[in-house]
Amino acid sequence: MIISHEHRFIFIKTVKTAGTSIEVYLSPFCGAEDILTPIQPPVEGHLPRNWGRFYNHFSAWGLRELVPADIWSGYFKFCVERNPWDKTVSDYCMVNHRQGGSLTFDQYLKQGRFCKSWELYTDTDNRTLLVDRVLRYESLDQQLGEVFGELGLPWSGELGVRAKSGYRPDQKPFQEWYDPAQRDLVARVFADEIETFGYEF
């Protein structure tokens, strides 16, 4: 999570959406008074600072309660979301790798520990977005360019860092990981994201 007073933005870090890579990219452009929460494990190029009560995946609604009203209303707030079927496969591959490689995809799904981010950037009581823009992971480079241009941040066209990647054993289409029951399970779990952003299997 980043609060940049220098560039007047708040970055809400979601799950399995290149959030760590974005933090690493932005770190050198943030000022000494900006807030950058720690990354675990630490990543070279990222300098945490001033985080105090804040932490990595801090929610937008939590921030709204803690930061001054003029910062909340005056800073540009953004995050990233991803096709839930693709994100689920990515999260499974990371979890499986960290657990030694013996966890099957079906076992992972039955655990019910899905990598949802919906609650991080919405008011779940009335299903409204609490950020100004939700970027799409599927067109991230283009949309980061648009946002960084508005914020006056440099952008070469790509992040140049792929933190927490490399867990996926192959790049076959995410659809090939699922049977119909598994596909429908993910559709139920991520129903809000699918309805709001129009994601399709």
Protein Blocks (a to p, Z undefined) as FASTA:
>chain_A
ZZdfklopaddddehehkmmmmmmmmmmpcfkbccdddddddehiacehklmacfklcfk
lmmmmmcfklmmmpccddddddfklmmmmmmmmmmmmnnopacfklmmmnopacbfklmm
ccfknopafbfbdcdfklmmmmmmmmmmmnopacehigoiaehihkambfcdfklmpcfk
lmmmmmmmmmmmmmmnopaZZ
